[in-house]
Amino acid sequence: MSIDINKIIALRKELHTHPEVSGKEFETAQRIKAFIEACNPDVILEGLGGTGIVASWSGKEPGPEILFRAELDALPIHEINEFAHKSKNRGVSHKCGHDGHSAILCGLAQLLSSRGVPKGKVHLLFQPSEEDGTGAEAMLADKRFDIKPDFVFALHNIPSYPTNTIIVKEGSFSAAVKSIIIHLKGKTSHAAEPENGINPAKAMAEILQKSLAEGLNKPERDDMKIVTPVYVNLGEKAYGTSAGEASIHLTLRCWTNEYLYSLEKRIEDFSRNIASKEKLQVSFEYTESFMANINDKDCVDIVRHIARSNKMPLEERRFPFKWGEDFGSLTSRFKGCMFGLGAGTSCPALHNPDYDFPDELVESGIAFFYGIIKKIHNDHV
């Protein structure tokens, strides 16, 4: 391939050394922009949805538009690795491999620069704020984002799978995920006279029990539901005061957006009933929302074809991954596919403090994406 793989890996390590959390990817975006500008795209837009970038190459003839996505943000996790490219930003590190995903797209930019696009358009999208589920929607809502691709693709490195194994699944590839915060408001009183107040403790306990009872953590089931309590708060550390307020934070996961919506409504309904019974006010807040990533069969078939053509191991998932992925906002609008790229059976798990993106995936990732471009163009002669 006509790419400078050493330069790409050097960029990957530079991004790893200077990680930034969701919404703060300013230096990361500038490093990527400088690299992409040297690849002579026809159009480059920056600051989309915050710090997002889209670089586009156009062919001389009309044809399909293909979009590939990578992520910019890192995680608020302290790195324990001691290699030369370890994070210099204490408490922040690339523990999901977004540095590697971005490097792959930068390598693809080098290929597009040297070989050109025969027809149609190819867009490379570098998305901010994937980890908190806000970046994709922010970019799509940006008035300057006027792209309507025919196909969208993304990969994610997956530890525990053999290196360069391609992992695919039609339909839901990753879960629909959302966090709900249930606020309960009563009335404080002296701890010696709780009858003069309205303490939310009993309601909080009942809501937690009923919420957990909704769970069905069976991945093989289409109606899989996971309800995870992540944080609860009741009153203050004031031992002479009976609490008057409480909050319950739950993370909800289902295989489809429809099942997740149904679960949300059930929890809201019984929380209102319990609050009413206990004479409490109740309100709801939602955060960190990820739509289910729905893979189109035709796009999955393209990925299968490239894997077989390159004699890469191909793994068909029986059921989706439980984690959320912001790429679901793109596959909800455009025909697309997210697939996994095995990071090795000895690679530390994602979001672990000793994780580092395996550089041997960079070249194979670039080649795979370029293979998708060629396949689509050949199919649309």
N, C-alpha and C positions, 0 to 999 in steps of 0.2 A: 504494500500500500504506500501511496505517496504522502506519508505523514512523518513528522518528526516525533517518534514515540517518546524519546528522552525528554523533549521539550514539554510534551503533554504530561508526563509523569512528574516533571519538575513543577508544573503548574498545580497539579493535584496536591503535591506536598506543600506548596506555598499556601494554597487554600486551607489545608489542614492546620497549618501553623497559625493562621489568623482567622479563626472561626468567629461567627457572629450569630446571635440568636434571632429568632423570628422578628421581622419588622425592623431589624437593625443591620441589614446586610449591605451597608453602604460601601465599605472597602472591598468586600467580596464582589459586588456588582461592578465596581470600577476595574478590578483586576481582570474579570471576565470580558468586560467591554473592550479593554485595551488589547486583549488577545484576539477577540473576534474582529476588531477593526482591521487588524493585519491580514485577515482572511478575505477582505474585500467583499462583504455582503452588498447586495443591491440596496437594501434598506436595513437600518438598525434603529430600533426604538428603545429608549431607556426610561426608567422611572415609572413603568407601568404597574399600577396597583401598589405603588410604594417604591420598591427597588427592582422590579422585574425588567427583564430585557427580552426582546424578540429580534432576532436577526433573520433576514430572508434573502434567498437566492432565487432568481427567476430564470426559466428556460426561454429559448427563442420561439418555442411553439406552445400553444395552449395544451393543458393537460391537468392531471389531478394535483391538488395541493396537499402536502403531507406535513404534519407538525410533529416534532419530537420534543419531549419535555424533560428538563432536569430541575433540581431544587438548589436553592442558595443557602438555606439556613442550617445552623448547627443547633446543638442542644445545651441546656444548662447543666452539664455533667462535667465534673472535674476529671481530667485525663490522668491515668496512672502510668501510661507508657513513658519510656525514657529515651526513645529514639530521637534522632536529630531534628525531625520535623514535628515534634510534639507541640501541642497548643501553647501559645504564648499568652493567651487570654484566660486567666485563672477562672475556673468554674464553668468554662464554656469549651466544648469540643465537638468535632464531627464524629458522632457515634452512630450515625445512620448511613454513612457513606455518600452523603450529598456532594462532598468534595469529589469523589470518584465519578458520580453520575454527571456532574458538570464538566469534568475533564473529558469524559467520553463525548459529550456534545461538542466540546472545543476541538477534539480530534476530528469529529465529523465535519466541522467547519473548515478545517484544513483540507480535507478531501474535496469538499464542495468547491473550495477556492481553486484547487489544482485541476479538477476534472470537470467542473461546471455541472449545471443541471440541464439535461437535454430538453425537457419540456415541463410545463406546469411550474409549481413553486415548492420550495422546501423551507419551512420555518423552524428555527431552533428557539425554543422558549425556556428561559431560565427564570424559574418562579420563586418568589419570596414566600416566607411564612407558610411552608407546608406543614411544619410540625404542629402548629396550632389550628390548622384547618381554615385559615382565612385568606391565604394567598391566591389560590386559583380563582375564587369568586371576585376578589379585588381586581385581578387582572382582566377577567372577563367583563367586569362592570366599567372598566376604564374606556372612555369614549374613543381613545386612540387605537384600541384593540378592535380593528375592523376585519380580522381574519376569520374566514369561514372554511376551515380545512375539510377536505373530503375524508381524511384519515388522521387519527392522532395515536401516537405510540409513546410508551415510556417503559423503562425497565427498572427493576429494583434488585440490588444484590441481596441474596438470601443465604446467610450462614447455615450450616448443617447439611447443605446439599453439596455434592462433589463439584469441584471447580469447573465452571463453564457449562454446567447443566442448565438447560432451558426448562423453565417451569411454566406450564400454561394451564388455563382453565377457561372454558366458555361460561358465559353468564357472570355471576358474582365472583370476582377474584379476591376482593378484600371486603371487610364488613362495613356496614353502615354504623357509625359511632357518634354518640352525642353525650355530653355531660349535662345533667340537670341539677339545679340548685333549688331546693325547696326551703323557702323562708317562712318561719312561723313566728307570729307576734302575739304576745299575751300582755301580761301586766306584772311588773315587779312588785314585790312586797318584802316586808321583814321576814327573815327566815324562820323566826319564831311564830309568825302568823301567816303561813302560806295560804290560808283560806281567804285572805284579803287580796290575793293576787291571782293571776292565771299563769301557771307554770307549764311550758310546752313539753316537759320531759316525757310524760305519758304518751302524748301524741307522737313525739319524735320516735319513741320506741316502737309504737304500733306501725308507723309508716315504714320504718326500717324493716320490720318483720314481714310486712305485706309486700314490700318491694323485693326482698330476697326470695320470697315465695313465688314471684313471677319468673324467676330464672329457670332456664332449661339449657344447661351447658352441655349440649350434645351436638357436636359439630356435624354429625352425619344427618341431622334433622333439618329440613327446610325452615322450620319454625324455631331454630336455635335462638335463645335469648340469654344474654349474660348481664346481670345487674351487679355492679361492683361498688360498694360503699368506699369512697376515697377520703372523705373528711366529714366530721360532724362537729358542731359547736353549740354549746348550751350555756347561756348566761356568761358570767365573769367569775374570776377567782375572788369573789367577795363572799366570805363564808357567813356573813350576816344577812345576805340577800337571797331571796328566792327568785330564780331566773324568770325573765319575762320574754326572752327571745331565743330562737334557735335556728340553725340552718343545717340542712342535710345535703351533702354533695354525692351524687351517684354518677357513675359512668355506665351507659347503656350500649349494648352491641347486639345487632341482628344481621342476618345475611342480606336482607333487602331493606330499601328505604321504607317500603310499605309496612313491614313488620315492626320497624323501629318506631314509626309514627303511631302505630297501634299501641305499642308498649308505653310510649310517652303519655298518650291520652289516658290509659288505664291508671298509671301512677298519679297523674294529675287528678283524675276523678276520685280515687279513694283517698287521696291526700285532702281534697276539699271536704269530703264527707267526715273524715276524722277530725279535721280542724273545726268544722262546724259543731260537731258533737262536743268538743272540748272548749268551745267558745273562743277560738283563736282566729286571727286573720292569717291567710295564707297567700303567698305569691310565688311565682316560678320564674326562673332565669335559666337560659340555655347558653352553653359555651362549648368551644372546641368541637365543632360539628363537621363530620366527614360523611359525604354521601357514599353509598356502596359503589365500588368500581365495577361496572357492568361491561364485560368484554363481548364485543361483537364476534359472531362465529366466523365470518369471512376474514376478519383481521387476525383472529387466532389461527386460522388456516394458513395465513401468510407467514406467521411466526413459525408454525410447524414446518412449513416448506423450507424456510431458511435454515432451521436447525438440522433438518435431514440432509439438505444439500451440503451443509458444512460438516456433516458427520458429527454433530454435537449431541450429547445425551439429551433425551427429551423426556420430561417427567410430566405426566398428566395428573393434576391435583384432583382428588375425590371431592373435596369441599374447600371453601375459600379460606384465606388467612384471616385470623381474628382481628388483626390490627387495622386501623383506619388509614386511608391514603387519600390525599387531597386531589389526586388525579381523577377521582370519581366525579368531580364537578365537570371535567372535560368530557368524560365518556357519557355523561348524562345529556350532553348537547351534540356530540359528534361521534361518528362511527370510529371505534378505536379499540385498543388493547394495551393493557399493562401485563408484562410477563416478568418472571423471575430469572435471575442469572446467578447460578450457584457460586457462593463465595468460598467454598471449601468446608470439609467436615471438621476441621480443627480451628476454623475461624471463630473468634468470640462472637457471642450473640449481639444483635443490634441493641443499641442503647446501653451496652455494658461499658464500664470505664476503661477497659483494655482493648476495645475494638479499634481496628484500623482497616480502611478499605484495601483489599488486595490489589496491588497494581497490575497483576497478571490479567485482570479482568478488563483493563482499559482497551487494549488492542482488540480483544474479541468483541467487546461492546461496540466499538466503532465499526468494525467489519459487519456486525450483525445489522446495525441500523442502516448502513450503506446497502446491504443486501436487500433490506425492505424496500428502499427507494428503487433499486433496479427491478425487483420483482413487480412492484406496482406499475412502473413505467412499461415493462414488457407486457403486462396484462392489459394495458390501455393503449395499444398500438393504433 
